[in-house]
């Protein structure tokens, strides 16, 4: 089977969404129909590689970004973990993105994908995860949920990893409180409330500039991505729902602004990079058997 043949499309509300359950439950494309034709709202997958980083987006479960220290300790027990991507020093983005998901299609404009994972690649987490996608008026409603089904309890985190087209004038605006600065790993070394140069999302940070691969704190869960050349605005509202904290605006997001290339990432996440080794383990939620954590996102698009 050709890679492109693995895409399953749903259509509705003037949009279409292509899913690739076999490739980590990823997204191949999210497109908006306009009088001028289809517009890609996430950078589309070309179908020429099974590298998940070439997808339009994928889910990060049961944690997001990197874990240092060869693993983590919980309730006095050390859980070893190993790198899971070529070229990466640390395990990254969880393990759901590396496994095939099962697709359930309930309506033409709605799709559900599910995964049951038990100690994948020696990892400690045993969980069930669900992704829900619904094409709605003006955009996409997306929910990612994880439920702990193993013995005892473990800390969990979630995130999504969409890629966006990068133009010279692309800017991202979000109300944040600070950022975790890092070394070359990039593992956080200190927190800063005064942001370097072109990093300040509060005033609208350009997506062309020096490297950013850092997590922001104090996010109010709302962000705007603007492409002035395309007269296009994409907004997201993100909420976290957990047994520990109830329903709240997401507090963390991540920007990946590479030095080169035609794409960048804005990632809603529930915990910062290497939260397993930060004081207080910010954003991580400890789940007992049967307890769940959800990340809900409402993406909305319009012309400006």
N, C-alpha and C positions, 0 to 999 in steps of 0.2 A: 504494500500500500504506500502510495506517495504521501509525504508529510501533509501536504495541503488537503488530501482526502480525509484527514482526521478532524477537520474543522466541522463543528455542528453550529448552524446558524439559527438565531431567533430574530424575529422582526416585529416591530410595533412602534407606534407613536413617532413615525417618521425616522426611525433609526433601525440599525441592525447590529447584532453582537455575535461575533464568532468565538466559540469556545473550543478548547483542545483538551478534553478530559484526560487523554492518554499522556500528555506532557505536563504533569504536575497540576492538573486542573487549571491550566492557564487560559488566558484570553488571547486570541489571535488578532482581533480588530474590534474596535467600537466606532461605528460610522454614523454620521448625521446626514440626512438627506436634505439638500437645499435646492433652490431653482437652478443653481449652477452645477449641481451634481453632488456626489457623496464627499463629505469631509471626514477625514480621520481625526478623531478626538484623542486617541492614544496612537503612538507610533505603531504602525501595523507590522505584524510578523510577515516575513517574506516567504516562509515555508521552505527555506533552503537549509536550515539547521535545526537540530533538536536541542540546542543550547537554550535553556530557559531564559537567559538574558536577552535573547532575540525576540521573545514574545512581546506582545503589547503590554501585558501585565500578568502577575501571578500572586498567589496568596503566600504569606509568610506565617507559618504555624508549625510547631507550638511556641515559637519565639521569633523575634525579628532581629535582623542584623547579626553582629558577631558576639561570640562568647570566648573569652580568653581563659588562660589558666589551665587548659587541658580539660575543662569541664567545670562543675560547680558543686557546692556542698549545700545540702538541705537536711534539716533535722539531724545534724551530726554525721550524715553519710555523704561521702564524696561520690559523685557520678562522673566518671570519665567520659569524654567526648572527643572525637577526632575531626580534622578538617574534612569538608564534604564537597569542595570545589577545587579544581585544578588551579594552582596559582594563589590560593588563599591560605593564609597561615592558620586561620581559625575556622571552626564550624560557623556557618552563616545561613541566615534566613529560615532556620528550622529545617524540617525534613519533608513537609507536605509537598513542596515544589518539586521534589525528586521522585514522587510516587504517582502512579496512575490513579485517577479518581473515577467514580461511577456517576454517570449522568442520569438524571431524572428530568423528564420534560413534561410539565403539567399544563402549560398554555403556550400559544405561539410566541408570546412576548415575555415569557418567564421560564427560567431554567434553574435547576438545583443540581449541584454536584456534591457528592459525599465521599469521605475517605475514612477508613478504619485503619489505624496505624498502631503497631505493637513493637516497640524496641527496634525501630528501623535503623539499620547500620550500627546497632549497639547502643542507640540512644535510650535514655531512661523513660521517656514518655510513652504512655499507652493511652490513646485518645480516639475520639471520633470527631470529625470536623465536617462542617457543612458550609457551602457557598451558595448564596441565593442572589440571582440577578433578575431584575424586573425593569423592562423598558417602559418608562412612564412619560407623561406629558412634560416635555422640556428636558428630559435627561434619563439618567440611570440610577436606580436604587440598588445598592449592593450591601450584603451582609455576610460577614465571616464569623463563624461560631466554632468554638472548640469545647469539648466536654471530656473531662478526665474520667477514664473508665478503668484505670489501673488501681492497684492496692495503695493504701496510704494517701499521701498528698504530694503534689509537686507544684513549683511555680510555673506560670504560663504567661505568654505574651503573644500578641497578634500584630499583623500589619499587611498592607498591600503594596505592590511594587509596580505601579504604572510608569511607562515611559511616555514622554511627550516630545513632540517636534520642537526643535529649538531654532528660532530665528534671531536676527540681530537685536530685535526690540522686545523679545519675550521677557516678561517680568512676572514674578510671583509675589503676591501681597498676602500677609497673614499677621495677626496679632500674636506675638510671642513674647516671652519674658527674658530668654537668654539662650545660650548655646553651649554645648559641651565641646571644648577644644580638644584636640588630640595630637598624638605624635604621628609618625608615618604609617602606623599599623593599619587602620586608624582606630585605636582604642582611646577612649576619653582620658584626659590627664587633669583637666580642671574645668570648672564651670565659669562662664563669663556672662555678665549682663550687658556689658558694652561690646557691641559686635564689630568685628573687623570690616573695614572698607565696604565692599559691595555685598556684604552678607545680610544686611538688615532687612528682613522681610516686612517689617512694619511700614517702611516707606516704599516698598516694592523693589525687590532685588532683581537685577538683571540676571538672566540665565546664561550669559556669555561673560566669562571672566576667570579669575583664578579658581583652582580646584576647591570645591566644597564636597565633603563626604561626612556630614556631621548631623547630629540630632539636636533639634531645638526643643526647649522646654517652655512651659507656661502657655502653650498654644490654646486658643479658645475654641478650636474645632472648626473654624471657618477660614477658607482661603480662596483667593482669586488668582487665576492664571490668565494673563492677557497676551494676545498676539496682535499688536496694532496693525501690522501689515495685512492681516487677515480680517481685521475688524471683528475679532472673535474673543469672547469671554467665557471661561469655564469656571464655575464655582463648585466648591465642595463643602458640605457640612458633615462632620464626623462625630459620632457619639460612641462611648464605651459603656457596655452593660455587663455588670458582674455581680456575683453574690456578695462581694465584699463592699462595693461602693455604690451599688444601684446604677442608675442611668446618669451619665455625666458627659460633658463635652470632652473630646479627646484632648489630652494634655501634651502630647508629643507629636512631632513630625520630623521628617528627615529630607534634606536636599542632597541630591547627588548631581553636582555640576562639573562634569569632566572638562579637562582642558581642551579636548578636541571632540569632533563628532557632531552629528545633527540631532541629538536627543539628550534629554536630561530627565531626572526623576524627582517627583514630589511624592513622598510616601507618608500617608497617615499610619501611625504606629501607636501601640499602647504602652511601650516602654523604650527608654533610650538604649543606645548601643552599649553592650556589655553591662546591662543593668544587674546581671547576676553577681557582679563584683563591685558595684557602686554602693556607697553607704545607704542603708535602708532599702536597697533594691527597688528604686523608684519605678512605679508603673507595673511591676510584676504582680500577678494575682495568684495566690496559692489556692489551688482547687483540690477539694477532697473528691472522692469517688462520686460521680453523678452530677457534680457541679460544673457550671459552664461560664464562659467568657465570650462576649460578642463585640464586634466592631461594626458599626452601622454607618454607611456613607450614602449621602444624597448628592449626586453629581448633576449639575444643571448648566446648560449651555445656551448662549444667546449671542446675537450680533450686537456690537457696540457701534 
